[in-house]
Amino acid sequence: MMATMRIDELLPRVPKVLLHDHLDGGLRPATVVDLAAETGYTALPTMDAVELGRWFTRGADRKSLELYLETFAHTVGVMQTKDALERVAAECAMDLGADGIVYAEVRFAPELHTERGLSLDEVVESVLAGFRRGSATSAAAGHPIDVRTLVTAMRTASHSLQIAELAVRWRDAGVVGFDIAGAEAGFPPTRHLDAFHYIARENFHITIHAGESFGLPSIWEALQWCGAERLGHGVRIVDDITVHPDGTADLGRLAAYVRDRRVPLEMCPTSNVHTGAASSVAEHPFGLLRRLRFRVTVNTDNRLMSRVSLTSELAAVSAAFGLSLEDVRWLQINAMKSAFAHFEDRIRLIEGVIKPGFALIAAETDTALAGV
């Protein structure tokens, strides 16, 4: 029998599921430099790829969501042509596949990529073409990955109904849901009710950035007024939980509703530290929410800005909260159950890829897994 390995040594090999990743937050620094040169974008702080990568992380780690979002001006700035969008999407699929991700939902805001005359449909078409090309390349390299897309509207703008219609138009080509993102305080999701009602009438899927930099009212509105099936981040749900000195906890009405209804929480620990939503990974609400059996998932948010991968995020929470291989498997099954892919696709990946993948690693490393 082989010696039992540490969890961080196993994480690169386990099949992983990613639900919250932004296309414009995951570019390779070298690609940003290349595209700036190709498209004539002159606003980058440096043309040195290594230093640029460091600059993005320094700029994002300022304990404010609004300041964090400022760094996206440069990635969006170089993503204004069909070729640029397709390249970025293809590299995204390849990078995620190389990280052992077998299913990913990557989101982007088409309205941010029309500055040079592209139509909204051309933007989506280019991104989907890139995902197809990158997924094929990844599969050929031995890393099969299923990449789907979430179309996002900016909550600070007024185009959400148009973007919702765009999402539905492309639903059979790889788009699996609708989202709103951007500065949360002062821009409640109820400003976009017409978009959410349209999505609901079309029997389509909704996830909403809520409870990241603003509190319980944002979460309540997302769920009760806007029909959110998942919460992007959702960390502020802990404001409705009282933890006693002996470790027991009382849930308020909203927290109990979220747990009872198994509303998935798309948690992004390192990003939350950078935006100030959590003081450290070790003090992130993930630990409490997992212990209380909320449906938590672990995600990257913005791989460039926070300099993370899904493997590194899982390693960070495993170190902070003592997760086992079984715990990590539980998180991946949580995520796949919560995906917006069709039911048969979710079952196929859970039963045919995730469970066998973890079982193989457990057998090879003398690690016990409980039945699920």
C-alpha positions as CSV (number, residue, x, y, z in Angstrom):
1,M,0.0,0.0,0.0
2,M,1.2,3.5,-0.8
3,A,1.8,6.0,2.0
4,T,-1.0,8.5,2.7
5,M,-0.3,11.8,1.0
6,R,-1.0,15.3,2.2
7,I,-4.2,16.9,0.8
8,D,-2.3,19.7,-0.9
9,E,-0.3,17.1,-2.8
10,L,-3.5,15.5,-4.1
11,L,-5.4,18.6,-5.0
12,P,-3.8,19.1,-8.5
13,R,-5.1,15.7,-9.5
14,V,-8.6,15.7,-8.3
15,P,-11.5,16.5,-10.7
16,K,-12.8,19.9,-9.9
17,V,-15.9,22.1,-10.6
18,L,-15.8,25.9,-10.9
19,L,-19.0,28.0,-10.8
20,H,-17.7,31.5,-10.3
21,D,-14.9,32.7,-12.5
22,H,-14.8,36.0,-14.5
23,L,-13.4,35.9,-18.0
24,D,-12.0,39.4,-17.8
25,G,-10.4,38.6,-14.4
26,G,-8.5,35.6,-15.6
27,L,-6.2,36.7,-18.4
28,R,-2.6,35.6,-18.6
29,P,-0.4,38.7,-18.0
30,A,1.6,38.0,-21.2
31,T,-1.7,37.9,-23.2
32,V,-2.7,41.3,-21.8
33,V,0.7,42.7,-23.0
34,D,0.3,41.0,-26.4
35,L,-3.2,42.2,-27.0
36,A,-2.3,45.8,-25.9
37,A,0.4,45.9,-28.6
38,E,-1.9,44.3,-31.2
39,T,-4.9,46.5,-30.5
40,G,-3.1,49.8,-29.8
41,Y,-4.1,49.9,-26.1
42,T,-1.6,52.3,-24.5
43,A,-2.9,52.6,-20.9
44,L,-1.1,49.6,-19.3
45,P,1.0,50.6,-16.3
46,T,3.9,48.4,-17.7
47,M,4.6,46.2,-20.7
48,D,6.6,43.7,-18.6
49,A,4.3,40.7,-18.2
50,V,5.8,39.6,-14.8
51,E,5.5,43.0,-13.3
52,L,2.1,43.5,-14.8
53,G,0.8,40.4,-13.1
54,R,2.2,41.7,-9.7
55,W,0.6,45.1,-10.5
56,F,-2.9,43.5,-10.9
57,T,-2.7,41.7,-7.6
58,R,-1.4,44.8,-5.8
59,G,-4.2,46.9,-7.3
60,A,-6.9,44.4,-6.4
61,D,-5.7,43.8,-2.8
62,R,-7.0,47.1,-1.4
63,K,-9.8,45.9,0.8
64,S,-12.5,47.5,-1.2
65,L,-14.8,46.0,-3.9
66,E,-14.9,49.3,-5.7
67,L,-11.1,49.7,-5.8
68,Y,-10.8,46.0,-6.7
69,L,-13.0,46.6,-9.8
70,E,-10.8,49.4,-11.0
71,T,-8.2,47.0,-12.2
72,F,-10.6,45.6,-14.8
73,A,-10.3,48.7,-17.0
74,H,-7.1,47.2,-18.5
75,T,-8.3,43.7,-19.2
76,V,-11.5,44.9,-20.7
77,G,-9.5,47.5,-22.6
78,V,-7.7,44.8,-24.6
79,M,-10.8,42.7,-25.1
80,Q,-12.5,44.7,-27.8
81,T,-12.0,42.7,-30.9
82,K,-13.3,39.3,-32.1
83,D,-9.8,37.8,-32.2
84,A,-8.9,39.1,-28.7
85,L,-12.1,37.7,-27.2
86,E,-11.7,34.3,-28.8
87,R,-8.0,34.1,-27.7
88,V,-8.8,35.0,-24.1
89,A,-11.7,32.5,-24.0
90,A,-9.6,29.8,-25.5
91,E,-6.7,30.3,-23.1
92,C,-9.2,30.4,-20.2
93,A,-10.5,26.9,-21.2
94,M,-7.0,25.6,-21.5
95,D,-5.8,27.1,-18.2
96,L,-8.8,25.7,-16.4
97,G,-8.4,22.3,-17.9
98,A,-4.7,22.2,-17.0
99,D,-5.8,22.9,-13.4
100,G,-7.9,19.7,-13.4
101,I,-11.3,21.4,-13.8
102,V,-13.8,19.2,-15.5
103,Y,-16.7,21.6,-15.5
104,A,-16.7,25.4,-15.4
105,E,-19.1,28.2,-15.7
106,V,-17.2,31.3,-16.8
107,R,-19.1,34.6,-16.7
108,F,-18.5,37.9,-18.6
109,A,-20.4,41.1,-19.3
110,P,-20.9,41.5,-23.1
111,E,-21.8,45.2,-22.7
112,L,-18.2,45.9,-21.7
113,H,-16.7,44.7,-25.0
114,T,-18.5,46.9,-27.6
115,E,-16.2,50.0,-27.5
116,R,-14.8,49.2,-31.0
117,G,-18.1,48.5,-32.7
118,L,-18.7,44.8,-31.9
119,S,-22.4,44.0,-31.5
120,L,-23.5,42.1,-28.3
121,D,-24.1,39.0,-30.4
122,E,-20.7,39.2,-31.9
123,V,-19.1,39.4,-28.5
124,V,-20.9,36.3,-27.3
125,E,-20.2,34.4,-30.5
126,S,-16.5,35.1,-30.2
127,V,-16.3,34.0,-26.6
128,L,-18.2,30.8,-27.3
129,A,-15.9,30.1,-30.3
130,G,-12.9,30.5,-28.0
131,F,-14.3,28.2,-25.4
132,R,-14.9,25.5,-28.0
133,R,-11.4,25.9,-29.4
134,G,-9.7,25.9,-26.0
135,S,-11.8,23.0,-24.7
136,A,-10.7,20.9,-27.8
137,T,-7.1,21.8,-27.2
138,S,-7.4,20.9,-23.6
139,A,-9.0,17.6,-24.3
140,A,-6.3,16.8,-26.8
141,A,-3.7,17.4,-24.1
142,G,-5.4,14.9,-21.8
143,H,-7.5,17.4,-19.8
144,P,-11.1,17.2,-20.9
145,I,-13.3,20.1,-19.7
146,D,-16.8,21.2,-20.2
147,V,-17.0,25.1,-20.3
148,R,-20.3,26.8,-20.1
149,T,-21.0,30.6,-20.0
150,L,-22.9,32.9,-17.8
151,V,-23.9,36.2,-19.4
152,T,-23.6,39.1,-16.9
153,A,-25.2,42.5,-16.9
154,M,-23.6,45.4,-15.0
155,R,-25.8,46.4,-12.1
156,T,-24.5,50.0,-12.3
157,A,-25.9,50.3,-15.9
158,S,-29.3,50.1,-17.4
159,H,-28.9,47.4,-20.1
160,S,-29.9,44.4,-18.1
161,L,-33.1,43.5,-20.0
162,Q,-31.2,43.7,-23.3
163,I,-28.5,41.5,-21.8
164,A,-31.1,39.0,-20.4
165,E,-32.6,38.7,-23.9
166,L,-29.1,38.1,-25.2
167,A,-28.5,35.3,-22.7
168,V,-31.7,33.6,-23.7
169,R,-30.9,34.0,-27.4
170,W,-27.6,32.0,-26.9
171,R,-28.9,29.5,-24.4
172,D,-28.7,26.5,-26.8
173,A,-25.1,27.4,-27.8
174,G,-23.3,27.3,-24.4
175,V,-24.9,30.1,-22.3
176,V,-26.5,28.5,-19.2
177,G,-27.6,31.5,-17.1
178,F,-27.8,35.2,-16.4
179,D,-26.0,37.2,-13.7
180,I,-25.6,40.8,-12.6
181,A,-22.3,42.1,-11.2
182,G,-20.4,45.3,-10.3
183,A,-20.5,47.6,-7.3
184,E,-23.1,46.3,-4.9
185,A,-23.7,49.2,-2.4
186,G,-26.3,51.6,-3.8
187,F,-27.2,49.3,-6.7
188,P,-29.7,46.8,-5.4
189,P,-30.7,43.9,-7.7
190,T,-34.3,45.1,-7.7
191,R,-33.2,47.9,-10.1
192,H,-33.2,45.1,-12.7
193,L,-36.5,43.4,-12.0
194,D,-37.6,43.5,-15.6
195,A,-34.6,41.5,-16.6
196,F,-35.0,38.9,-13.9
197,H,-38.8,38.5,-14.6
198,Y,-37.9,38.0,-18.3
199,I,-35.4,35.3,-17.4
200,A,-38.0,33.6,-15.2
201,R,-40.6,33.7,-17.9
202,E,-38.1,32.0,-20.2
203,N,-37.5,29.2,-17.7
204,F,-33.8,30.1,-17.6
205,H,-31.3,30.3,-14.8
206,I,-30.3,33.2,-12.4
207,T,-27.3,33.7,-10.2
208,I,-26.7,37.1,-8.6
209,H,-23.7,38.7,-7.0
210,A,-25.1,39.4,-3.6
211,G,-23.8,39.6,0.0
212,E,-20.3,40.4,-1.0
213,S,-19.7,44.0,-0.1
214,F,-23.3,44.7,1.1
215,G,-25.3,42.8,3.6
216,L,-28.5,40.9,4.2
217,P,-30.9,43.2,2.3
218,S,-29.0,42.5,-0.9
219,I,-29.3,38.7,-0.3
220,W,-32.9,39.0,0.6
221,E,-33.8,41.0,-2.6
222,A,-31.8,38.6,-4.8
223,L,-33.7,35.6,-3.5
224,Q,-37.2,36.9,-2.9
225,W,-37.6,39.6,-5.5
226,C,-35.3,38.4,-8.3
227,G,-35.4,34.6,-8.2
228,A,-31.7,33.9,-7.7
229,E,-31.0,30.2,-7.7
230,R,-27.4,30.7,-6.5
231,L,-25.7,33.6,-4.6
232,G,-22.4,35.0,-6.0
233,H,-20.3,35.1,-2.8
234,G,-23.1,35.4,-0.2
235,V,-20.6,35.7,2.6
236,R,-22.7,38.3,4.5
237,I,-25.3,35.7,5.3
238,V,-23.2,35.2,8.4
239,D,-24.7,38.5,9.6
240,D,-27.8,36.5,10.3
241,I,-26.1,33.8,12.3
242,T,-25.3,34.1,16.0
243,V,-22.4,31.9,17.3
244,H,-22.3,31.2,21.0
245,P,-19.2,30.7,23.1
246,D,-19.7,27.0,23.1
247,G,-19.7,26.9,19.3
248,T,-23.4,26.3,18.8
249,A,-25.2,28.7,16.4
250,D,-28.6,30.2,16.0
251,L,-29.8,31.0,12.5
252,G,-32.0,33.9,11.7
253,R,-34.9,33.6,9.3
254,L,-33.0,34.5,6.2
255,A,-30.0,32.2,7.0
256,A,-32.3,29.4,7.8
257,Y,-34.1,29.9,4.5
258,V,-30.8,29.8,2.6
259,R,-29.7,26.6,4.3
260,D,-33.2,24.9,4.2
261,R,-33.6,25.6,0.5
262,R,-30.0,24.5,-0.2
263,V,-29.2,27.8,-2.0
264,P,-25.7,27.4,-3.3
265,L,-23.1,29.9,-2.1
266,E,-20.4,30.7,-4.7
267,M,-17.6,31.4,-2.2
268,C,-14.3,33.0,-3.4
269,P,-12.1,33.2,-0.2
270,T,-9.0,34.9,-1.5
271,S,-11.0,37.5,-3.5
272,N,-13.0,38.2,-0.4
273,V,-9.9,38.9,1.5
274,H,-8.7,41.3,-1.2
275,T,-12.0,43.2,-1.3
276,G,-12.3,43.4,2.5
277,A,-15.2,41.0,2.8
278,A,-13.1,38.8,5.0
279,S,-10.0,39.6,7.0
280,S,-8.1,36.4,6.1
281,V,-8.9,33.0,4.6
282,A,-8.6,31.5,8.1
283,E,-11.4,33.8,9.3
284,H,-13.5,33.5,6.2
285,P,-17.2,32.5,6.8
286,F,-16.6,29.4,4.7
287,G,-15.5,27.5,7.8
288,L,-18.7,28.3,9.8
289,L,-21.0,27.9,6.8
290,R,-19.5,24.5,5.9
291,R,-19.8,23.3,9.5
292,L,-23.4,24.4,9.6
293,R,-24.0,22.4,6.4
294,F,-24.8,25.3,4.0
295,R,-24.3,24.3,0.4
296,V,-20.9,26.0,0.0
297,T,-18.7,25.8,-3.1
298,V,-15.1,27.1,-3.6
299,N,-14.3,29.3,-6.5
300,T,-11.6,31.6,-8.0
301,D,-13.6,34.8,-8.9
302,N,-10.6,36.4,-10.7
303,R,-7.5,34.3,-11.2
304,L,-5.4,37.2,-12.5
305,M,-6.3,39.8,-10.0
306,S,-6.1,37.5,-7.0
307,R,-3.3,35.3,-8.5
308,V,-5.1,32.1,-7.7
309,S,-6.2,28.8,-9.3
310,L,-9.0,26.5,-8.1
311,T,-6.3,24.2,-6.8
312,S,-4.7,27.0,-4.8
313,E,-8.1,28.1,-3.4
314,L,-8.9,24.5,-2.3
315,A,-5.4,24.2,-0.8
316,A,-5.9,27.5,1.1
317,V,-9.3,26.4,2.6
318,S,-8.0,22.9,3.3
319,A,-5.1,24.3,5.3
320,A,-7.3,26.8,7.1
321,F,-10.1,24.4,8.0
322,G,-8.4,21.0,8.0
323,L,-10.3,19.5,5.1
324,S,-9.8,15.9,4.1
325,L,-10.0,14.4,0.6
326,E,-13.5,13.4,1.4
327,D,-14.4,17.0,2.3
328,V,-13.0,18.2,-1.0
329,R,-15.0,15.6,-2.9
330,W,-18.1,16.8,-1.0
331,L,-17.4,20.4,-2.2
332,Q,-17.0,19.2,-5.8
333,I,-20.3,17.3,-5.7
334,N,-22.0,20.3,-4.1
335,A,-20.8,22.4,-7.0
336,M,-21.8,20.0,-9.7
337,K,-25.2,19.6,-8.2
338,S,-25.5,23.4,-8.2
339,A,-24.4,23.9,-11.8
340,F,-26.8,25.2,-14.5
341,A,-26.1,22.4,-16.9
342,H,-29.0,20.0,-17.6
343,F,-29.6,17.3,-15.0
344,E,-28.3,14.5,-17.2
345,D,-25.0,16.3,-17.7
346,R,-24.6,16.9,-14.0
347,I,-25.3,13.3,-13.2
348,R,-22.9,12.1,-16.0
349,L,-20.1,14.2,-14.5
350,I,-20.8,13.3,-10.9
351,E,-21.1,9.6,-11.5
352,G,-18.7,9.2,-14.4
353,V,-15.9,11.6,-13.7
354,I,-15.9,13.1,-10.2
355,K,-16.7,10.1,-8.0
356,P,-14.4,7.7,-10.0
357,G,-11.6,10.3,-10.1
358,F,-11.6,10.7,-6.3
359,A,-11.9,7.0,-5.8
360,L,-8.9,6.3,-8.0
361,I,-6.8,8.9,-6.1
362,A,-8.0,7.5,-2.8
363,A,-7.1,3.9,-3.8
364,E,-3.6,5.0,-5.0
365,T,-2.9,7.0,-1.9
366,D,-4.4,4.8,0.8
367,T,-7.0,7.4,1.6
368,A,-10.5,6.5,2.8
369,L,-13.6,7.9,1.2
370,A,-17.1,7.7,2.5
371,G,-20.0,6.7,0.2
372,V,-22.1,9.5,-1.2
